[in-house]
Amino acid sequence: MRQPIKARLANRAPLDMTTLDERTLMGCIDHSLLRPELTRADVEAGCDLAIEWETATVCCRPADLPLVVNRLRRSVVGPTTVIGFPHGANMSQIKEREAIVAVDQGAVELDVVINIGALRGGDLGYVRDELAGLIYAVAPTPVKVILETAYLTPEQVEAGCRVAVEARAAFVKNGTGYSPRGAELGEIALMRRVVGDRVGVKAAGGVRTLDALLAMLAAGACRVGATATAAIGTEWRERGPEAVEAAMASAPVATSAAPTTE
């Protein structure tokens, strides 16, 4: 990974909301280009928008990765993609191979969908082994583990977070954005409490306004997937600190506890 990008993407802990500025805010957004109907021109325009606002990454469909890598080459924005998307039900060997190919093509992070059915069924050993094998195969490339929490109980969310930590994931992420609902504040706070401050938390799904993004950051997220990047950035320039104060006042408690790895 190019050093400037590596440094920009290094944070895993919650953000200090009291010192938030535009660069930090936009630098926590993964600009999402995952809709199935996007054309090549749409992807190119999305990359240019991410470069303009200096987002953390562009998260694209796997087939678009070579285009995105080339488009972002001389920018501070990292090219990333998804693995096993959106259902997580691919064979483990296919997921691992997809991840290796993505890294070889230039992805600087990967968002990997967990085997949702295995987690719901309590087969934590399978989930752990699949993740651990994939993460080892692409190390040191950071892996975000997508839990798809819309289908999980709070207990299953906690179990999924602990398994991801044991497998040495860099982040846990609530969802793909294609499940029945998006990110919820209480869930993001729960995920942060489980993983502590050394593993990142990414919120995705329904984060379309500045208020929604700030609420996720205040709840404990340090990265957010979004498509409404330009609207969020424009709103920040209009409201800034006033919006931060409101988000901090209404945030759920996300005090972290050291995760267990036993």
C-alpha positions in Angstrom: 0.0 0.0 0.0 1.3 3.5 -0.9 2.6 5.1 2.3 0.4 8.2 2.3 -2.7 6.1 1.8 -1.6 3.6 4.5 -1.2 6.4 7.0 -4.6 7.9 6.2 -6.4 4.6 6.6 -4.6 3.5 9.8 -7.1 4.7 12.4 -9.2 2.0 14.1 -10.3 3.9 17.2 -13.3 6.1 17.6 -12.8 9.7 16.3 -12.4 12.6 18.6 -15.6 14.5 17.8 -14.4 17.7 19.5 -11.6 18.2 16.9 -13.5 17.1 13.8 -12.8 19.1 10.7 -13.6 18.6 7.0 -10.5 16.6 6.1 -11.0 14.2 9.0 -14.8 13.8 8.3 -14.4 13.1 4.6 -11.4 10.9 5.4 -13.6 8.5 7.2 -15.9 7.9 4.2 -15.6 4.9 1.9 -17.4 6.2 -1.2 -19.5 3.3 -2.3 -19.8 2.3 -6.0 -21.6 -1.0 -5.6 -25.0 -0.7 -7.3 -25.4 -3.3 -10.0 -26.6 -0.9 -12.7 -23.5 1.4 -12.6 -21.9 2.0 -16.0 -18.2 2.6 -16.6 -18.9 6.3 -16.9 -20.7 6.2 -13.5 -17.7 4.5 -11.9 -15.3 7.0 -13.4 -17.5 9.9 -12.2 -17.7 8.3 -8.7 -13.9 8.1 -8.5 -13.5 11.7 -9.5 -16.0 12.7 -6.8 -14.1 10.8 -4.2 -10.8 12.4 -5.3 -12.4 15.9 -5.1 -13.6 15.3 -1.6 -10.6 13.2 -0.5 -12.5 10.3 0.9 -10.8 7.4 2.6 -11.5 5.0 -0.2 -13.7 4.1 -3.2 -15.3 0.7 -2.5 -16.2 -0.7 -5.9 -17.5 -3.9 -7.5 -14.8 -6.5 -8.1 -15.0 -6.3 -11.9 -14.4 -2.5 -11.7 -11.3 -2.7 -9.5 -8.7 -2.3 -12.3 -10.5 0.8 -13.6 -10.7 2.3 -10.1 -7.1 1.5 -9.2 -6.0 3.3 -12.4 -8.4 6.3 -11.8 -7.2 6.8 -8.3 -3.5 6.2 -9.0 -2.2 9.7 -8.3 -4.7 10.6 -5.5 -4.8 10.1 -1.7 -7.9 7.9 -2.1 -7.5 4.1 -1.7 -9.1 1.6 -4.1 -11.0 -1.1 -2.2 -13.5 -3.8 -3.1 -15.9 -6.4 -1.7 -15.5 -10.2 -1.4 -18.3 -12.7 -1.3 -20.7 -9.9 -1.9 -23.6 -9.5 -1.0 -24.6 -12.9 0.6 -21.4 -14.3 1.9 -22.3 -17.8 0.8 -19.5 -18.5 -1.6 -17.3 -21.5 -0.9 -14.4 -20.5 1.3 -11.8 -21.3 -1.4 -13.6 -19.0 -3.8 -13.7 -16.2 -1.3 -10.0 -16.6 -0.6 -9.1 -16.7 -4.3 -11.2 -13.6 -4.9 -9.5 -11.8 -2.1 -6.0 -12.7 -3.4 -6.8 -11.5 -6.9 -8.2 -8.3 -5.6 -5.0 -7.5 -3.7 -2.9 -8.4 -6.7 -5.0 -5.9 -8.7 -4.3 -3.1 -6.2 -7.0 -3.2 -3.5 -5.7 -1.6 -0.3 -8.5 -2.9 1.9 -11.2 -5.6 1.5 -14.8 -5.8 2.7 -15.6 -9.5 3.2 -19.1 -10.8 3.8 -19.2 -13.3 6.6 -21.0 -16.6 6.1 -24.3 -15.3 7.5 -26.1 -18.6 7.8 -23.2 -20.3 9.6 -23.1 -17.5 12.1 -26.8 -17.6 12.7 -26.6 -21.4 13.1 -23.9 -21.1 15.7 -21.1 -22.7 13.7 -18.6 -20.2 15.0 -15.6 -22.5 14.2 -16.5 -22.5 10.5 -16.8 -18.8 10.5 -13.6 -18.2 12.3 -11.6 -20.7 10.2 -12.9 -19.1 6.9 -12.1 -15.6 8.0 -8.7 -16.5 9.5 -7.6 -18.3 6.3 -8.6 -15.5 4.1 -7.1 -12.8 6.3 -3.8 -14.8 6.5 -3.8 -15.2 2.7 -3.9 -11.5 2.0 -1.9 -10.2 5.0 -1.0 -7.4 5.7 -4.0 -6.0 3.6 -6.6 -4.9 6.1 -9.9 -6.9 6.0 -13.3 -5.5 7.1 -15.7 -8.3 8.2 -19.3 -7.6 7.2 -21.7 -9.2 9.7 -25.0 -8.3 8.0 -26.6 -7.5 11.4 -30.1 -7.1 10.0 -30.4 -10.8 10.2 -28.7 -11.3 13.6 -29.7 -11.0 17.2 -27.6 -8.8 19.5 -26.0 -12.0 20.9 -25.1 -13.1 17.4 -23.7 -9.6 16.6 -21.5 -9.9 19.6 -20.4 -13.4 18.7 -19.6 -12.3 15.2 -17.5 -9.4 16.4 -15.5 -11.7 18.7 -14.9 -14.2 16.0 -13.7 -11.4 13.7 -11.3 -10.2 16.4 -10.0 -13.8 16.9 -9.4 -14.1 13.1 -7.4 -10.8 13.2 -9.8 -8.7 11.2 -9.0 -5.0 11.0 -12.6 -3.8 11.1 -16.1 -5.1 11.8 -18.9 -3.7 9.6 -22.6 -3.9 10.2 -23.9 -4.6 6.7 -23.7 -4.6 2.9 -26.3 -1.9 2.4 -28.5 -4.5 0.6 -30.2 -6.1 3.6 -33.7 -5.1 4.9 -32.3 -2.2 6.9 -29.3 0.0 7.3 -27.0 0.8 10.2 -28.5 1.4 13.7 -26.8 3.5 16.4 -27.2 1.0 19.2 -25.7 -1.8 17.1 -22.7 0.3 16.2 -22.2 1.1 19.8 -22.5 -2.6 20.7 -19.9 -3.5 18.1 -17.5 -0.9 19.4 -17.9 -2.1 23.0 -17.1 -5.7 21.9 -14.0 -5.0 19.7 -12.4 -2.3 21.8 -10.3 0.5 20.2 -7.7 -1.6 18.3 -10.2 -2.9 15.8 -12.2 -0.5 13.6 -16.0 -0.3 13.3 -17.6 0.6 9.9 -21.2 1.7 9.5 -23.0 1.2 6.2 -26.5 1.4 4.9 -28.8 4.5 5.0 -26.1 7.0 5.9 -27.1 9.8 3.5 -26.9 13.0 5.5 -24.4 14.8 7.6 -26.4 14.2 10.8 -26.6 10.4 10.1 -22.9 10.2 9.5 -22.0 12.2 12.6 -24.4 10.0 14.7 -22.5 6.9 13.5 -19.1 8.4 14.4 -20.4 9.5 17.8 -21.7 6.0 18.4 -18.2 4.5 17.8 -17.7 4.1 14.1 -14.4 5.3 12.6 -15.4 4.5 8.9 -18.7 4.9 7.1 -19.9 3.7 3.8 -21.8 6.3 1.8 -23.0 7.2 -1.7 -24.2 10.7 -0.7 -20.6 11.9 -0.2 -21.0 15.3 -2.0 -24.2 16.1 -0.2 -22.6 15.3 3.1 -19.5 17.3 2.4 -21.6 20.3 1.2 -23.7 20.2 4.3 -20.6 20.1 6.5 -19.4 23.4 4.9 -22.8 24.9 5.8 -23.2 23.6 9.4 -20.0 22.1 10.7 -19.5 22.4 14.5 -23.2 23.0 15.1 -24.0 19.5 13.7 -21.2 17.9 15.7 -22.6 19.2 19.0 -26.0 17.8 18.2 -24.6 14.4 17.3 -22.5 14.2 20.5 -25.5 15.1 22.7 -27.6 12.2 21.3 -25.0 9.5 20.9 -25.5 6.1 22.6 -22.7 5.1 25.0 -20.0 3.2 23.2 -17.4 2.8 26.1 -15.2 0.0 24.9 -14.1 -3.0 26.8 -11.0 -5.0 25.8 -12.1 -7.8 23.5 -11.5 -11.4 24.4 -9.5 -13.6 22.0 -10.0 -17.0 23.8 
